[in-house]
């Protein structure tokens, strides 16, 4: 479960499957991150519902019982064995001890013993949860004390962040390397600023993006793109047009200077050697773009995805599959059924850097995707994609 909303939720929110997010002003599904903005109405099965009702219906329709969602979590999160999962499923469905014995074998006394062990586990979990809540309260007070040092009146000055602090936070939130994925987006302001300062470097300065482009860049490293996009604005890393049609890095933001900026500063006086050096630096920093494929070796079915960062795409897909949160439900189901070792990840086609600095490859990627989709026809028995309506 890589959705930060899940780990920020309290017990009641986990049971119902959604929570209220103050910053987003939305009810957010803690399973997949879908957000329902307060004040809007949403069409569901030819009817319209308010934000909270829509979030509730979304959880029921898309994820079913939260009991099953929780039961599907990896053992490292629940501490529950496969046998205990089976027993809990029977208990949840209301099976008697005798009926469970008929299904699994064994004696009624064995089933009663399992019930006792699970009760013990519940008591241990309650005690541990209480300890962690007390620990969190203590750490929160300590963080607030540290953040207001040098600002005793509790003003709005930005917290002082040392290089060592930033490195520590980045290591803890980017377990597989700074290119992603982002495993969690923290609650604390200081830690969020560190993460945002790192992520904003994925955007070029002196360029405007539409909302879809912003979302796609963020999704390369973190599936809940809406909260990151919102925080870019709230914390002053980005500015946005009044109608929401354009986003751009704030002029005094914390991102690295783009090549475009360097060229503007140097202007026509830049000599050939300097131009060559910039082009070399660009090529070295150019992220591999292209088309990837995830293939089920048992069935031959494939899943195709276009990405402006191939390494991040592999990490993102592997991470969400391993945590049961991939957006393609059929692929996720097969992954759960056949196991990770039955799937291969490969690059179908890759775009190489050219002499053109800050090249926009969006259209080229779209064309390549159409070519590969037409070539492989990854629909029905051949793949995990839905047949386009025009077919």
C-alpha positions in Angstrom: 0.0 0.0 0.0 1.9 3.0 -1.3 -0.8 5.6 -0.9 0.2 8.0 1.9 -3.5 8.7 2.7 -3.7 5.2 4.0 -0.9 5.5 6.5 -2.1 8.9 7.6 -5.6 7.6 8.3 -7.0 6.7 11.8 -8.7 3.5 12.6 -12.2 4.7 11.7 -11.0 6.1 8.4 -9.3 2.8 7.5 -12.5 0.9 8.3 -14.6 3.1 5.9 -11.9 3.4 3.3 -11.7 7.2 2.8 -10.7 10.3 4.8 -11.0 14.1 4.8 -7.9 15.9 3.5 -7.8 19.4 4.8 -5.2 20.7 2.3 -7.0 19.2 -0.7 -10.4 20.1 0.6 -11.5 16.7 -0.5 -12.6 13.3 0.6 -9.8 10.9 -0.5 -9.9 7.2 -1.0 -7.1 5.7 1.1 -6.7 2.7 -1.2 -6.1 4.4 -4.5 -5.9 8.1 -3.7 -9.0 9.1 -5.8 -10.1 12.6 -4.5 -13.6 14.1 -4.4 -13.6 17.8 -4.0 -15.9 19.3 -1.4 -18.7 21.3 -3.0 -18.8 19.4 -6.2 -21.3 16.7 -7.3 -20.2 13.5 -9.0 -22.2 11.3 -11.5 -22.3 7.7 -10.5 -24.6 5.3 -12.4 -26.8 8.1 -13.8 -27.2 9.7 -10.5 -25.4 12.6 -8.8 -23.9 12.5 -5.3 -22.0 14.9 -3.0 -18.3 14.5 -2.4 -18.5 12.3 0.7 -21.2 10.0 -0.6 -19.2 9.7 -3.9 -16.1 8.7 -1.9 -18.1 6.1 -0.1 -19.6 4.6 -3.3 -16.2 4.7 -5.0 -14.7 2.6 -2.2 -17.6 0.1 -2.4 -17.6 -0.2 -6.2 -13.8 -0.1 -6.9 -12.4 -1.9 -3.9 -15.3 -3.8 -2.3 -15.0 -4.6 1.4 -12.2 -2.9 3.3 -11.8 -6.1 5.1 -10.7 -7.8 1.9 -8.4 -4.8 1.1 -6.7 -5.1 4.4 -6.5 -8.9 4.2 -4.8 -8.5 0.8 -1.9 -6.4 2.3 1.5 -8.0 2.4 2.4 -9.9 5.5 5.1 -7.3 6.4 2.2 -4.9 7.1 -0.2 -7.2 8.8 1.9 -9.9 10.4 -0.8 -12.4 9.3 0.0 -15.7 7.7 -1.8 -17.1 4.7 -3.5 -19.7 7.0 -4.7 -17.0 9.3 -6.0 -15.0 6.3 -8.2 -18.0 5.4 -9.5 -18.3 8.9 -10.3 -14.6 9.1 -12.2 -14.8 5.8 -14.3 -17.7 7.2 -14.9 -15.8 10.5 -15.9 -12.6 8.5 -18.4 -14.6 6.4 -19.9 -16.0 9.6 -18.9 -19.7 9.3 -19.2 -21.8 12.4 -16.3 -23.8 13.8 -17.7 -27.0 12.4 -18.2 -25.4 8.9 -14.6 -24.2 9.0 -13.4 -27.7 9.9 -15.3 -29.1 7.0 -13.5 -26.7 4.7 -10.0 -26.9 6.1 -9.9 -30.1 8.0 -8.8 -30.4 11.6 -10.8 -30.3 14.8 -13.1 -27.7 16.4 -10.6 -27.3 19.3 -7.9 -26.3 16.8 -10.2 -23.6 15.4 -11.0 -22.4 18.9 -7.3 -22.2 19.6 -6.8 -20.1 16.4 -9.6 -17.7 17.6 -7.8 -17.3 20.9 -4.5 -16.6 19.2 -6.1 -13.9 17.0 -7.6 -12.3 20.1 -4.2 -12.2 21.6 -2.9 -10.6 18.5 -5.7 -8.0 18.7 -4.7 -7.1 22.3 -1.1 -6.8 21.4 -1.9 -4.5 18.4 -4.0 -2.3 20.7 -1.2 -1.9 23.2 1.4 -1.3 20.4 -0.9 1.3 18.7 -1.3 3.2 21.9 2.4 3.3 22.5 3.1 4.6 18.9 0.4 7.3 19.4 2.1 8.4 22.6 5.4 8.4 20.8 4.0 10.4 17.9 2.6 13.0 20.3 6.1 13.4 21.9 7.8 13.7 18.5 5.3 16.2 17.2 5.9 18.5 20.2 9.7 18.1 19.7 9.4 19.0 16.0 7.3 22.1 16.7 9.9 23.2 19.2 12.7 22.8 16.7 10.8 24.5 13.9 10.1 27.7 16.0 13.7 28.1 17.2 14.9 31.6 16.2 11.3 32.5 15.7 9.9 32.4 19.3 6.7 34.2 18.4 5.6 31.4 16.2 5.8 33.5 13.0 5.5 32.1 9.5 9.3 32.1 8.7 10.4 29.0 6.8 12.0 26.3 9.0 15.8 26.2 8.9 16.9 23.0 7.0 20.4 21.7 7.2 22.0 19.7 4.4 22.3 16.7 6.8 18.5 16.9 7.6 17.6 17.1 3.9 19.8 14.1 3.1 18.3 12.0 5.9 14.7 12.8 4.9 15.4 12.1 1.2 16.9 8.7 2.0 14.0 7.7 4.2 11.4 8.7 1.6 13.2 7.5 -1.6 14.0 4.0 -0.6 15.1 3.0 -4.1 17.1 6.1 -5.0 16.4 9.8 -5.6 14.8 9.1 -9.1 11.9 7.4 -7.3 9.5 6.1 -6.4 8.6 8.4 -3.5 7.5 5.8 -0.9 5.7 8.3 1.4 4.9 12.0 1.5 5.4 13.1 5.1 3.0 15.2 7.2 5.6 17.5 8.8 6.1 20.8 7.0 9.9 20.8 7.2 10.0 17.3 5.7 7.5 18.2 3.0 9.6 21.2 2.0 12.6 19.0 1.6 10.7 16.6 -0.7 9.1 19.4 -2.7 12.5 21.1 -3.2 13.8 17.8 -4.6 10.8 17.1 -6.9 10.5 20.6 -8.3 13.8 20.0 -10.1 11.9 17.7 -12.5 10.4 20.8 -14.0 12.2 23.3 -16.3 12.1 27.0 -15.4 10.9 29.5 -18.0 8.4 26.9 -19.3 4.6 26.6 -18.7 2.9 23.3 -18.2 -0.7 22.3 -18.3 -2.2 20.4 -15.4 -2.0 17.1 -17.2 1.7 17.5 -17.9 2.3 18.4 -14.2 0.3 15.3 -13.1 2.2 13.0 -15.5 5.6 14.2 -14.3 4.6 13.8 -10.6 3.1 10.3 -11.3 6.4 9.1 -12.4 7.5 9.1 -8.8 4.3 9.2 -6.7 0.7 8.1 -7.6 -1.1 10.7 -5.4 -0.1 13.5 -7.8 -2.9 15.8 -6.6 -1.4 16.4 -3.1 2.1 17.1 -4.5 0.7 19.5 -7.1 -1.3 21.3 -4.5 1.7 21.6 -2.2 3.9 23.0 -5.0 1.4 25.9 -5.0 0.8 26.2 -1.3 4.5 26.2 -0.4 5.4 28.6 -3.2 7.4 26.3 -5.4 5.0 26.9 -8.4 2.6 29.5 -9.6 -0.7 28.8 -11.4 -2.8 30.8 -13.8 -6.1 32.0 -12.3 -8.1 29.6 -14.5 -5.8 26.7 -13.8 -4.7 26.5 -17.5 -1.0 26.8 -16.8 1.6 26.0 -14.1 5.2 27.2 -13.9 8.2 27.1 -11.5 8.3 30.2 -9.4 11.1 32.6 -10.5 12.6 32.5 -7.0 11.9 28.8 -6.5 14.4 26.2 -5.3 14.8 24.2 -8.5 18.1 23.9 -10.3 18.8 26.3 -13.2 17.5 24.8 -16.4 19.6 24.8 -19.6 17.2 27.3 -21.0 18.1 29.7 -18.2 21.8 29.2 -18.7 21.5 30.0 -22.4 19.4 33.1 -21.7 22.0 34.4 -19.2 24.9 33.8 -21.5 23.1 34.9 -24.6 24.9 35.3 -27.9 28.2 35.8 -26.2 28.4 32.2 -25.3 31.3 30.7 -27.2 31.2 27.4 -29.0 33.1 25.6 -26.3 30.5 26.6 -23.7 27.6 25.6 -26.0 29.2 22.2 -26.5 29.7 21.7 -22.8 26.0 22.5 -22.1 24.9 20.0 -24.8 27.1 17.3 -23.2 25.7 18.1 -19.8 22.2 17.9 -21.2 22.8 14.5 -22.8 24.3 13.2 -19.6 21.3 14.4 -17.6 18.7 13.4 -20.2 16.3 10.9 -18.7 15.7 7.8 -20.8 12.2 8.0 -22.4 10.2 5.4 -24.3 7.8 2.5 -24.2 8.0 -0.2 -21.6 6.2 -3.6 -21.5 5.3 -5.8 -18.5 4.7 -9.4 -19.7 3.0 -12.3 -18.0 5.2 -15.3 -18.9 2.4 -17.7 -18.0 -0.3 -16.3 -20.3 1.7 -14.1 -22.7 -0.5 -11.1 -21.9 1.3 -7.7 -21.9 0.8 -4.3 -20.4 2.3 -1.3 -22.2 3.1 2.1 -20.8 4.7 5.3 -22.2 7.1 7.2 -19.9 9.4 10.2 -19.9 11.5 8.4 -17.3 12.0 4.7 -17.9 13.8 3.9 -14.7 11.0 5.6 -12.6 8.3 3.8 -14.7 9.8 0.4 -13.9 10.1 1.4 -10.2 6.6 2.7 -10.0 4.9 -0.3 -11.7 6.9 -2.8 -9.7 6.2 -1.0 -6.4 2.5 -0.6 -7.0 2.2 -4.3 -8.1 4.1 -5.5 -5.0 1.8 -3.5 -2.8 -1.5 -4.5 -4.5 -2.3 -1.0 -5.7 -1.7 -1.0 -9.5 -4.2 1.0 -11.5 -4.8 -2.0 -13.9 -6.9 -4.3 -11.9 -6.6 -7.3 -14.2 -2.8 -7.1 -14.2 -2.8 -6.8 -10.4 -5.0 -9.9 -10.1 -2.7 -11.9 -12.3 0.4 -10.7 -10.4 -1.3 -11.9 -7.2 -2.2 -15.2 -8.8 1.1 -16.1 -10.6 3.6 -14.3 -8.5 6.3 -11.6 -9.3 8.8 -14.1 -10.8 6.3 -14.8 -13.6 6.5 -11.3 -15.0 9.2 -9.6 -17.0 9.8 -5.9 -17.4 11.5 -4.7 -20.6 12.0 -1.6 -22.8 10.3 -1.9 -26.2 11.6 1.4 -27.6 13.8 4.2 -26.3 14.2 7.8 -27.3 17.8 9.0 -27.4 18.9 12.6 -26.7 19.6 14.9 -29.7 21.4 18.2 -30.1 18.2 20.0 -29.3 18.3 21.2 -25.7 15.0 20.9 -23.6 13.4 18.9 -26.3 9.7 18.1 -25.9 9.2 14.4 -26.7 5.5 14.3 -25.9 4.2 13.9 -29.4 7.0 11.5 -30.3 6.1 9.3 -27.4 2.5 9.4 -28.3 3.3 8.3 -31.8 5.5 5.4 -30.6 2.8 4.3 -28.2 0.3 4.1 -31.1 2.7 2.1 -33.2 3.4 -0.5 -30.4 -0.3 -0.7 -29.5 -1.1 -1.4 -33.1 1.7 -3.9 -33.5 1.1 -5.9 -30.3 -2.7 -5.6 -30.0 -2.6 -6.0 -26.2 -6.3 -6.6 -25.8 -8.4 -9.5 -24.6 -6.3 -12.7 -24.5 -3.2 -10.8 -25.7 -3.0 -8.0 -23.1 -4.4 -6.0 -20.2 -5.7 -3.0 -22.1 -9.3 -2.3 -23.0 -10.2 -2.3 -26.7 -10.6 1.3 -27.9 -14.1 2.3 -28.7 -13.2 3.1 -32.3 -12.2 -0.5 -32.8 
